[in-house]
Amino acid sequence: MWKSGGRNALDDARQEPALPTRPMIRLRHILMALALTVAGRPLYAADPAPFELAGPTLRIIVTRGERTLPIGEVPSLAEGDRLSIAAQLPPDQGARFILVSAFLRGATNPPPKDWIAFAETWAKKDRKRSLELAVPKGARQMVLFLVPDTGGAEGSLQDAVRGKPGEFVRATQDLNQASLDRSRLDAFMGAIKAQENSHPEFLRTLAPPLARSLSMKLNEECLSRVIEMQAACLLDNRDSLVLADVHTSSMAETLTGAPTDLALQLSATREAGYGYYSPYIAVVRDVAKIFGAFSNPSFDYLPTLTVRKGPDMALLLNSAPSFAKPKSVMVVAMPSIEADSPPRLRSGAGGPICLARAGGLLPVEGAPLIYSTGYARDMMLTVKASSGESIEVPVVARADRGGYVLGPQEWPTSFQGTMDGHLHGLWGFDRFEGPDFTVQLPDAQGWRIEGDAAALVVGRDNGLTLKGGAPACVESVTLRQGKDAPMGVAYKVAGRDALTLTLPLADRKPGTLSIEVRYAGMAEPSVLTLRSYAQASRLDALQLHAGDRSAVLSGQRLDEVQGVEAAGLTMRPDGLTREGSVDRLRLLADGEGGALQEGQEGVARVKLRDGRTVSLPFDVGAPRPQLALLSKSITPPAVTGGIVPDLSGDDLLPDQGRIIFSVKAQGATRFAASDSLEVTGAEDGAPVIRLTMGDPVRLEGPQVMVATLDPKAAAPNLFGPLRFRLRQGEVASDWQPLVTLARLPRIESVACDGGQGCTLRGRDLFLIDAVGATPTLDGAAQVAHGYTGATLRTPPPQGGKLYLRLRDAPGHVLSIPAA
């Protein structure tokens, strides 16, 4: 603790306003650090010593009216409260202490002399050795002192308190709040250490809810360490673990990073000094600043934190007290004198809560102190049945669970289904109102299906909604069918009275099903019997065109179609494609059959695989467009270095080249400006390139069109054999082969070493399937799939050439020169 030699830092600043003194600079640094420690990031290289030294214990009883409570259950005092305060010192106590109490009435209003009382803790029974006090009217704070027995101590302390009451107001507020923060830290550390000693493997699941409940900073990285190191990691730098208590803190974000002047202004207010930031770390610095002005050759002030359990208030010191001059005066903060302000507990429940399970949880948020202090007591859940009857159930706060836990309870038969629950108890001397909950207990009404149960279809997962009285109490849902093994069913609680299920029917056969819904604590499940069906195909339309021997059937579940008879043609499936939610089944006629005529109408018979037959009207449309490939020419890529394979011919299009092709209309087909050509790969689902009139497509006349295709504009996954067709509005011609698009490797050089072979160097060599010395690739070297190397060893060339087969064009063999 630093001293100012009889003057405080503000006195120095007033005398020398132009040049801040060293104490003033230090004060500003302290306040800046105080503001920054809100975020848990102290800037001081060396933090003050933690409060770890055990001091004396005070036994304090508070009486308000006819009720008496121990100090550990009193969050605040009130005018007229009667207090009994005694020091619990050991029989062999060597140093004598005077117990001093002082009531304060604000920073600017010194207390009268009779508000300061003294007791000699070593006195015999016939003398006053404890304090019996009543909180006077107008008092706002109370502070206790344990003063070493030294001549003149009473007068010096009385003068200090009455001379600058504001300093003691601030110190009392800070120490009181810091003690509450310390209680949260102790609760967190106790729970972590208990698991470390008994079940360290549980820390991974225990630490996150514990930290949320107590508003502690959690280092997530600790949970990824080995089990033996997790607890020590979680408790490292524990002074920085305490976050602002949201019940008493609403300006933490405002103070974070606040300018020094703002921090100085706020530090003198009740809002900034008590409840708007966590002062646990900074309290030593602040109290050192506050009490520095009072230090004298006889006394030095020593702040204490308090641990309140029952009637005992144990003191924690951050440095050892001195019994030589200057002797240490222990400063003890009492609860503030104000109306109780219980926290506003919020429900953390996402839906109804089942009361039938042992250890049922009522999740709450917004009040860490319910777990670390005795302020909230006699907590009950009042449950009101639909009959109007109510019952109170005791609950216990559990930080590791994040709320209040119910104990075992026998419920009257009238309590079932969905009911209302209200959490309440006492906060100090006053009633404490918590949130409302929707609670449930199993009933005997069973479950019913909502919606159409006949919509269950095998071959896919099916959604199903069940209605019942207590969905939150459902323990399991099981699906049974015939002799198959029972299967658990995923479900979710939906609102107050519903369960949504996902029935796994993808691998099931049509037939009778049973669903068993089991409540928690009940031996017999509720059973529902259902029937599942094979989904019938949905038939939308049958597209037929004059002159065709094929058709397209559209709808859903067309994989169930076995065949179609229409207009004298018997057609079988020839490929199924899906466009969004619509299936398109291509049909191809068997045998010769009849010829389709434009305008012909009739009813097709669609036969399904399960033996059913469905009728579908049809009419034959105009002939589909017909065209033929007239000619094509390929422009090879420009040579910019390296070796380009021999690309003679018009059947192979390199990815850096270009193809120009022309088509001729056949039969009654005529080209129009609205027509387009479509190019795609050989497989269904390949990317489609649409060439429209303009630059890529030009008409020579109504029967001939010329198109240009640049592969560089195609999708990267378009390669291999390409096909094309003509589209006129919604009608398209048959697909026809066009060319094979091949991606070429970048061959930089070929170096041969006599008859030993050659080394081929380049990039993208994985595009090569094999390389050999003859056009038939006898004894060729195979290139591994996904090859990433930059060189390949090849057989010795014959006739000065090597031959390549590309993966994109397995039917073509290309040659390259080999020196």
ZILINGI-V149467 format. One record per backbone hydrogen bond with DSSP energy under -0.5 kcal/mol. NH is the residue of the N-H (numbers start at 1). CO is the residue of the C=O. E is the energy in kcal/mol with one decimal. If there is no record, write none. Layout:
nh=NH co=CO e=E
nh=NH co=CO e=E
This chain:
nh=4 co=292 e=-0.7
nh=7 co=4 e=-0.9
nh=12 co=8 e=-1.7
nh=13 co=9 e=-2.1
nh=14 co=10 e=-2.0
nh=15 co=11 e=-1.7
nh=16 co=12 e=-1.8
nh=19 co=16 e=-0.7
nh=25 co=21 e=-2.6
nh=26 co=22 e=-2.5
nh=27 co=23 e=-2.5
nh=28 co=24 e=-2.4
nh=29 co=25 e=-2.3
nh=30 co=26 e=-2.6
nh=31 co=27 e=-2.4
nh=32 co=28 e=-2.5
nh=33 co=29 e=-2.6
nh=34 co=30 e=-2.3
nh=35 co=31 e=-2.3
nh=36 co=32 e=-2.3
nh=37 co=33 e=-2.0
nh=38 co=35 e=-1.1
nh=39 co=36 e=-1.2
nh=40 co=37 e=-1.7
nh=41 co=36 e=-1.0
nh=47 co=45 e=-0.5
nh=52 co=50 e=-1.6
nh=52 co=317 e=-0.8
nh=53 co=317 e=-2.5
nh=55 co=315 e=-3.3
nh=57 co=88 e=-0.6
nh=58 co=313 e=-2.3
nh=59 co=86 e=-3.4
nh=60 co=58 e=-0.6
nh=60 co=311 e=-3.1
nh=61 co=84 e=-1.9
nh=62 co=69 e=-2.9
nh=63 co=82 e=-2.8
nh=64 co=67 e=-2.9
nh=67 co=64 e=-2.1
nh=69 co=62 e=-3.1
nh=71 co=60 e=-1.7
nh=72 co=310 e=-2.8
nh=73 co=70 e=-2.1
nh=74 co=71 e=-1.6
nh=75 co=73 e=-0.6
nh=77 co=336 e=-2.7
nh=80 co=135 e=-2.3
nh=81 co=78 e=-2.2
nh=82 co=63 e=-2.7
nh=83 co=133 e=-2.7
nh=84 co=61 e=-2.2
nh=85 co=83 e=-0.5
nh=85 co=131 e=-2.8
nh=86 co=59 e=-1.9
nh=88 co=57 e=-3.7
nh=89 co=87 e=-1.2
nh=93 co=90 e=-1.9
nh=98 co=147 e=-3.6
nh=99 co=97 e=-0.5
nh=99 co=119 e=-3.1
nh=100 co=98 e=-0.6
nh=100 co=145 e=-2.9
nh=101 co=117 e=-2.2
nh=102 co=143 e=-2.3
nh=103 co=115 e=-1.5
nh=104 co=141 e=-3.0
nh=105 co=109 e=-0.6
nh=109 co=106 e=-0.8
nh=115 co=112 e=-1.6
nh=116 co=113 e=-1.8
nh=117 co=101 e=-2.2
nh=117 co=115 e=-0.5
nh=119 co=99 e=-1.7
nh=120 co=128 e=-2.0
nh=121 co=97 e=-1.7
nh=121 co=119 e=-0.8
nh=123 co=120 e=-1.8
nh=127 co=124 e=-2.1
nh=129 co=127 e=-0.8
nh=131 co=85 e=-3.0
nh=133 co=83 e=-2.6
nh=133 co=131 e=-0.5
nh=135 co=81 e=-2.7
nh=139 co=136 e=-1.7
nh=140 co=104 e=-3.7
nh=141 co=104 e=-1.9
nh=143 co=102 e=-2.4
nh=144 co=332 e=-3.1
nh=145 co=100 e=-2.6
nh=146 co=330 e=-1.9
nh=147 co=98 e=-2.8
nh=147 co=145 e=-0.6
nh=149 co=96 e=-2.6
nh=150 co=148 e=-0.9
nh=153 co=150 e=-2.2
nh=156 co=152 e=-2.2
nh=157 co=153 e=-2.4
nh=158 co=154 e=-2.5
nh=159 co=155 e=-2.4
nh=160 co=156 e=-2.1
nh=161 co=157 e=-2.5
nh=162 co=158 e=-2.3
nh=163 co=159 e=-2.1
nh=164 co=160 e=-1.9
nh=166 co=107 e=-0.9
nh=167 co=164 e=-0.9
nh=168 co=164 e=-0.9
nh=169 co=165 e=-2.2
nh=170 co=166 e=-2.4
nh=171 co=167 e=-2.3
nh=172 co=168 e=-2.6
nh=173 co=169 e=-2.2
nh=174 co=170 e=-2.6
nh=175 co=171 e=-2.7
nh=176 co=172 e=-2.3
nh=177 co=173 e=-2.4
nh=178 co=174 e=-2.7
nh=179 co=175 e=-1.9
nh=180 co=176 e=-1.5
nh=181 co=177 e=-2.4
nh=182 co=178 e=-2.5
nh=183 co=179 e=-1.8
nh=184 co=180 e=-1.4
nh=185 co=181 e=-2.1
nh=186 co=182 e=-2.9
nh=187 co=183 e=-2.1
nh=188 co=184 e=-2.4
nh=189 co=185 e=-2.9
nh=190 co=186 e=-2.7
nh=191 co=187 e=-2.0
nh=192 co=188 e=-2.3
nh=193 co=189 e=-2.8
nh=194 co=190 e=-2.0
nh=195 co=191 e=-1.7
nh=196 co=192 e=-2.3
nh=197 co=193 e=-2.0
nh=198 co=194 e=-1.3
nh=199 co=195 e=-1.1
nh=202 co=199 e=-2.0
nh=203 co=200 e=-1.4
nh=205 co=202 e=-0.9
nh=206 co=202 e=-2.4
nh=207 co=203 e=-2.6
nh=209 co=205 e=-0.6
nh=210 co=206 e=-2.0
nh=211 co=207 e=-2.7
nh=212 co=208 e=-2.2
nh=213 co=209 e=-2.5
nh=214 co=210 e=-2.1
nh=215 co=211 e=-0.7
nh=215 co=212 e=-0.6
nh=216 co=211 e=-2.6
nh=217 co=241 e=-3.1
nh=219 co=217 e=-0.5
nh=220 co=218 e=-1.0
nh=222 co=219 e=-1.5
nh=223 co=220 e=-1.1
nh=224 co=221 e=-1.2
nh=225 co=222 e=-1.4
nh=229 co=226 e=-1.7
nh=230 co=226 e=-0.8
nh=230 co=227 e=-1.0
nh=231 co=227 e=-0.6
nh=233 co=229 e=-1.8
nh=234 co=230 e=-2.6
nh=235 co=231 e=-1.7
nh=236 co=233 e=-1.2
nh=238 co=235 e=-0.7
nh=240 co=237 e=-1.7
nh=241 co=238 e=-1.7
nh=243 co=215 e=-1.7
nh=246 co=244 e=-0.5
nh=248 co=245 e=-0.5
nh=249 co=245 e=-0.8
nh=255 co=251 e=-2.3
nh=256 co=252 e=-1.5
nh=258 co=255 e=-2.5
nh=263 co=259 e=-2.4
nh=264 co=260 e=-2.4
nh=265 co=261 e=-2.1
nh=266 co=262 e=-2.7
nh=267 co=263 e=-1.9
nh=268 co=265 e=-1.1
nh=269 co=266 e=-1.9
nh=273 co=269 e=-2.0
nh=274 co=270 e=-2.1
nh=275 co=277 e=-0.6
nh=276 co=271 e=-0.7
nh=279 co=277 e=-0.8
nh=283 co=279 e=-2.2
nh=284 co=281 e=-0.5
nh=286 co=282 e=-2.4
nh=287 co=283 e=-2.8
nh=288 co=284 e=-2.1
nh=289 co=285 e=-1.9
nh=290 co=286 e=-2.7
nh=291 co=287 e=-3.0
nh=292 co=288 e=-0.9
nh=293 co=290 e=-0.6
nh=294 co=291 e=-1.2
nh=295 co=291 e=-0.9
nh=295 co=292 e=-0.6
nh=296 co=299 e=-2.3
nh=300 co=327 e=-2.9
nh=302 co=329 e=-3.4
nh=303 co=301 e=-0.5
nh=304 co=331 e=-1.2
nh=305 co=316 e=-2.2
nh=307 co=314 e=-2.7
nh=308 co=306 e=-0.6
nh=309 co=307 e=-0.6
nh=309 co=312 e=-2.3
nh=312 co=309 e=-1.9
nh=313 co=58 e=-3.2
nh=314 co=307 e=-2.5
nh=314 co=312 e=-0.6
nh=315 co=56 e=-2.2
nh=316 co=305 e=-2.9
nh=317 co=53 e=-3.2
nh=318 co=303 e=-0.6
nh=327 co=298 e=-2.9
nh=328 co=322 e=-2.5
nh=329 co=300 e=-3.1
nh=330 co=146 e=-2.0
nh=330 co=328 e=-0.6
nh=331 co=302 e=-2.4
nh=332 co=144 e=-3.1
nh=332 co=330 e=-0.5
nh=334 co=142 e=-1.8
nh=337 co=140 e=-2.5
nh=338 co=77 e=-1.5
nh=338 co=336 e=-0.9
nh=345 co=343 e=-1.2
nh=346 co=365 e=-2.6
nh=348 co=363 e=-2.7
nh=353 co=438 e=-2.6
nh=355 co=440 e=-2.6
nh=359 co=406 e=-0.8
nh=360 co=357 e=-1.3
nh=362 co=404 e=-3.2
nh=363 co=361 e=-0.7
nh=364 co=402 e=-1.6
nh=365 co=346 e=-2.2
nh=370 co=367 e=-1.5
nh=371 co=368 e=-1.6
nh=372 co=368 e=-0.8
nh=373 co=369 e=-1.7
nh=374 co=72 e=-1.1
nh=377 co=375 e=-0.6
nh=377 co=426 e=-2.6
nh=380 co=424 e=-3.5
nh=381 co=393 e=-2.7
nh=382 co=380 e=-0.6
nh=382 co=422 e=-2.9
nh=383 co=381 e=-0.6
nh=383 co=391 e=-2.9
nh=384 co=420 e=-2.5
nh=385 co=383 e=-0.5
nh=385 co=389 e=-3.2
nh=388 co=385 e=-1.8
nh=391 co=383 e=-1.9
nh=393 co=381 e=-2.1
nh=395 co=379 e=-1.9
nh=396 co=405 e=-2.1
nh=398 co=403 e=-3.0
nh=401 co=398 e=-0.9
nh=402 co=398 e=-1.4
nh=403 co=398 e=-1.7
nh=404 co=362 e=-2.1
nh=405 co=396 e=-3.1
nh=406 co=360 e=-2.5
nh=407 co=394 e=-0.9
nh=411 co=409 e=-0.6
nh=415 co=412 e=-1.9
nh=416 co=414 e=-1.0
nh=417 co=441 e=-2.8
nh=419 co=439 e=-3.3
nh=420 co=384 e=-1.2
nh=421 co=437 e=-2.9
nh=422 co=382 e=-2.1
nh=423 co=435 e=-2.2
nh=424 co=380 e=-2.5
nh=425 co=432 e=-2.1
nh=426 co=377 e=-2.5
nh=427 co=430 e=-3.2
nh=428 co=375 e=-2.1
nh=428 co=426 e=-0.6
nh=430 co=427 e=-1.8
nh=432 co=425 e=-3.0
nh=433 co=431 e=-0.5
nh=434 co=423 e=-3.0
nh=434 co=432 e=-0.6
nh=437 co=421 e=-3.1
nh=439 co=419 e=-2.2
nh=439 co=437 e=-0.7
nh=440 co=353 e=-2.4
nh=441 co=417 e=-1.8
nh=448 co=467 e=-2.0
nh=450 co=465 e=-2.7
nh=451 co=449 e=-0.5
nh=453 co=451 e=-0.8
nh=455 co=452 e=-1.2
nh=456 co=453 e=-1.2
nh=458 co=533 e=-2.6
nh=459 co=505 e=-2.9
nh=460 co=457 e=-0.6
nh=462 co=503 e=-2.3
nh=464 co=501 e=-1.8
nh=465 co=450 e=-0.6
nh=466 co=499 e=-2.8
nh=467 co=448 e=-2.9
nh=468 co=497 e=-2.4
nh=473 co=470 e=-1.4
nh=474 co=471 e=-1.5
nh=475 co=518 e=-3.3
nh=476 co=518 e=-1.4
nh=478 co=516 e=-2.4
nh=479 co=487 e=-3.3
nh=480 co=514 e=-2.6
nh=484 co=481 e=-2.1
nh=487 co=479 e=-2.4
nh=489 co=477 e=-2.7
nh=490 co=502 e=-0.6
nh=492 co=500 e=-1.7
nh=494 co=498 e=-2.9
nh=495 co=493 e=-0.6
nh=497 co=494 e=-0.6
nh=498 co=494 e=-0.8
nh=499 co=466 e=-2.4
nh=500 co=492 e=-2.4
nh=501 co=464 e=-3.7
nh=501 co=499 e=-0.5
nh=502 co=490 e=-1.7
nh=503 co=462 e=-3.3
nh=504 co=502 e=-0.5
nh=505 co=460 e=-0.6
nh=505 co=503 e=-1.5
nh=508 co=505 e=-1.1
nh=511 co=532 e=-1.3
nh=513 co=530 e=-3.2
nh=514 co=480 e=-2.5
nh=515 co=528 e=-2.9
nh=516 co=478 e=-2.7
nh=517 co=515 e=-0.6
nh=517 co=526 e=-3.2
nh=518 co=476 e=-2.7
nh=518 co=516 e=-0.6
nh=520 co=473 e=-2.8
nh=522 co=519 e=-1.6
nh=526 co=517 e=-3.1
nh=528 co=515 e=-2.5
nh=530 co=513 e=-3.0
nh=532 co=511 e=-3.3
nh=533 co=456 e=-2.4
nh=535 co=458 e=-0.5
nh=538 co=556 e=-2.2
nh=539 co=537 e=-0.6
nh=540 co=538 e=-0.6
nh=540 co=554 e=-2.9
nh=541 co=554 e=-1.3
nh=543 co=552 e=-3.0
nh=544 co=542 e=-0.6
nh=544 co=619 e=-0.6
nh=546 co=621 e=-2.2
nh=547 co=596 e=-1.3
nh=548 co=545 e=-2.2
nh=551 co=587 e=-1.9
nh=552 co=543 e=-1.6
nh=553 co=585 e=-2.8
nh=554 co=541 e=-2.5
nh=555 co=583 e=-1.9
nh=556 co=538 e=-2.2
nh=560 co=557 e=-1.5
nh=561 co=558 e=-1.5
nh=562 co=607 e=-3.4
nh=563 co=607 e=-1.4
nh=564 co=571 e=-2.4
nh=565 co=605 e=-2.0
nh=566 co=569 e=-2.2
nh=569 co=566 e=-2.4
nh=571 co=564 e=-3.3
nh=571 co=569 e=-0.6
nh=572 co=588 e=-2.4
nh=574 co=586 e=-3.4
nh=577 co=584 e=-2.6
nh=579 co=582 e=-2.9
nh=580 co=578 e=-0.5
nh=582 co=579 e=-1.5
nh=583 co=555 e=-3.7
nh=584 co=577 e=-3.3
nh=585 co=553 e=-3.3
nh=586 co=575 e=-2.8
nh=586 co=584 e=-0.6
nh=587 co=551 e=-3.1
nh=588 co=572 e=-2.4
nh=589 co=549 e=-2.6
nh=590 co=570 e=-3.3
nh=599 co=620 e=-2.9
nh=600 co=597 e=-2.0
nh=602 co=618 e=-2.0
nh=604 co=616 e=-3.3
nh=605 co=565 e=-2.2
nh=606 co=604 e=-0.6
nh=606 co=614 e=-3.4
nh=607 co=563 e=-2.5
nh=607 co=605 e=-0.6
nh=608 co=612 e=-3.2
nh=609 co=560 e=-2.6
nh=611 co=608 e=-1.6
nh=614 co=606 e=-3.0
nh=616 co=604 e=-2.2
nh=618 co=602 e=-2.6
nh=620 co=600 e=-3.2
nh=621 co=544 e=-3.2
nh=626 co=666 e=-0.5
nh=628 co=664 e=-2.3
nh=630 co=662 e=-2.9
nh=631 co=662 e=-1.3
nh=633 co=660 e=-2.5
nh=635 co=658 e=-3.3
nh=636 co=634 e=-0.6
nh=640 co=638 e=-0.6
nh=640 co=641 e=-0.5
nh=643 co=747 e=-3.1
nh=646 co=815 e=-2.7
nh=653 co=740 e=-3.5
nh=654 co=652 e=-0.6
nh=655 co=742 e=-1.8
nh=657 co=654 e=-1.9
nh=658 co=635 e=-1.6
nh=659 co=709 e=-2.1
nh=660 co=633 e=-2.6
nh=661 co=707 e=-2.5
nh=662 co=631 e=-2.8
nh=663 co=705 e=-2.4
nh=664 co=628 e=-2.8
nh=665 co=703 e=-2.8
nh=666 co=626 e=-2.8
nh=669 co=666 e=-2.0
nh=671 co=702 e=-3.5
nh=675 co=672 e=-1.7
nh=676 co=727 e=-1.7
nh=677 co=691 e=-2.6
nh=678 co=725 e=-2.5
nh=679 co=689 e=-2.7
nh=680 co=723 e=-2.1
nh=681 co=687 e=-0.5
nh=682 co=721 e=-0.8
nh=686 co=683 e=-1.5
nh=689 co=679 e=-3.4
nh=690 co=688 e=-0.5
nh=691 co=677 e=-3.5
nh=691 co=689 e=-0.6
nh=692 co=690 e=-0.6
nh=693 co=675 e=-0.7
nh=694 co=697 e=-2.7
nh=697 co=692 e=-0.9
nh=698 co=706 e=-2.8
nh=700 co=704 e=-2.4
nh=701 co=704 e=-1.6
nh=704 co=701 e=-0.6
nh=705 co=663 e=-2.0
nh=706 co=698 e=-3.0
nh=707 co=661 e=-3.3
nh=708 co=696 e=-2.5
nh=709 co=659 e=-2.9
nh=711 co=709 e=-0.6
nh=713 co=710 e=-2.0
nh=714 co=711 e=-2.0
nh=718 co=715 e=-1.9
nh=719 co=717 e=-0.7
nh=720 co=741 e=-3.3
nh=722 co=739 e=-3.3
nh=723 co=680 e=-2.6
nh=724 co=736 e=-2.9
nh=725 co=678 e=-1.6
nh=727 co=676 e=-2.8
nh=728 co=731 e=-3.1
nh=731 co=728 e=-1.8
nh=733 co=726 e=-2.5
nh=736 co=724 e=-2.4
nh=738 co=722 e=-2.7
nh=739 co=722 e=-0.6
nh=740 co=651 e=-1.7
nh=741 co=720 e=-2.7
nh=741 co=739 e=-0.6
nh=742 co=653 e=-2.6
nh=742 co=740 e=-0.6
nh=744 co=742 e=-0.5
nh=746 co=763 e=-2.0
nh=747 co=643 e=-0.6
nh=747 co=745 e=-1.0
nh=748 co=746 e=-0.6
nh=748 co=761 e=-2.4
nh=749 co=761 e=-1.6
nh=751 co=759 e=-2.3
nh=752 co=750 e=-0.5
nh=753 co=757 e=-2.5
nh=756 co=753 e=-1.6
nh=757 co=754 e=-0.5
nh=758 co=794 e=-1.4
nh=759 co=751 e=-3.1
nh=760 co=758 e=-0.6
nh=760 co=792 e=-3.2
nh=761 co=749 e=-2.6
nh=761 co=759 e=-0.5
nh=762 co=790 e=-2.6
nh=763 co=746 e=-2.5
nh=767 co=764 e=-1.6
nh=768 co=765 e=-1.7
nh=769 co=805 e=-3.1
nh=770 co=805 e=-1.5
nh=771 co=781 e=-2.1
nh=772 co=803 e=-2.6
nh=773 co=778 e=-0.5
nh=777 co=774 e=-1.7
nh=780 co=777 e=-1.6
nh=781 co=771 e=-3.2
nh=782 co=780 e=-0.5
nh=783 co=769 e=-2.2
nh=784 co=782 e=-0.5
nh=787 co=784 e=-1.4
nh=792 co=760 e=-2.5
nh=794 co=758 e=-2.6
nh=798 co=773 e=-0.6
nh=798 co=801 e=-1.1
nh=801 co=798 e=-0.7
nh=802 co=816 e=-2.6
nh=803 co=772 e=-2.9
nh=804 co=814 e=-3.6
nh=805 co=770 e=-2.3
nh=806 co=809 e=-0.6
nh=807 co=767 e=-2.5
nh=810 co=807 e=-0.5
nh=812 co=809 e=-2.0
nh=814 co=804 e=-2.7
nh=816 co=802 e=-2.5
nh=818 co=800 e=-2.4
nh=819 co=750 e=-0.5
